[in-house]
């Protein structure tokens, strides 16, 4: 319910810290950013996603809370590959 209040009525501080930043940017901006990323790094992204160890690391990173910088760092250093 608080997410709806935050989105439709007025900002709620308790909710603002829990929202994925991509959600707040909106669909159009997310698509623009994804296109730019694919244009600049398409081959590197394909290599990372096709490597099983790197794909596993990316999945583990996606499972970590966006606000958990220590957890993200631990996943990255524990799963270093040339693609990362």
N, C-alpha and C positions, 0 to 999 in steps of 0.2 A: 504494500500500500504506500509506503514511503517513497518508493521509486516513482510511482505515478504522481505523487504530490511534487516530487523534485522535478519531474519532466514536464508536468502540465500546469502547476500552480506557482510554486516558488522554490528556489534552491533550498535544500536541506543539507546542512554540513555533515550530518552523520551518513548520508547517502553519497554525497559528492566524492568522498574518498574511496568508495567501493565500486564506482562505475568505471568500466573499461573505457580508456580514452578514445578508442576507436568508435565506440557507440556515440559519444558526444560529437564527434566530427561529422557524422552523417554519411550516408551512402555515397554521395557524389564525391566528396573529398577522399573517402577511403578508396574508391575506384581510381581516382586520379593518382593517389600515392602508390597504389599497387601497380598501375601502368608504368609510372616513372621507375619504380624499383625493377620491374621486369625488363624495361628498355635498357636500363643501365647494367643490370646484373643477371640477366636471364640465364646465360650458360652456367654461372656459378650457383644459382638457385637450383637449376636442374641437376647439377652434379651433387649438390648437398642432399637433395631429396631422393636421388637414386642410390646413394650410398647407405646401406642398412644401419651402420653405426651412427652416422650423422643424422639420419632420419629419426633414430631412436633418441638421440640427444635433443633434437628439436621437439619431439613429442614430450620428453621429460621437462623441457623448458616451458612448454605451453601449459603443463600441469601445475607449475609453480604460480602462486599468487603474483599478480603484476607488481604489487607493492613490496614484494620480498626480494630485495636486492641481494642479500646474502645467499638466499636459496638459489637465485638465478646464477650467481657467481659460482656457487658450488657445482651446479649442474654443468656449467660451461667448462670449468677446469677439470672436472671428473670425466668428461667425455670429449676432450680435445681431439679433433681430427683435422687434417689439412683443409677440409672444406669449411670448418668453423673458424 
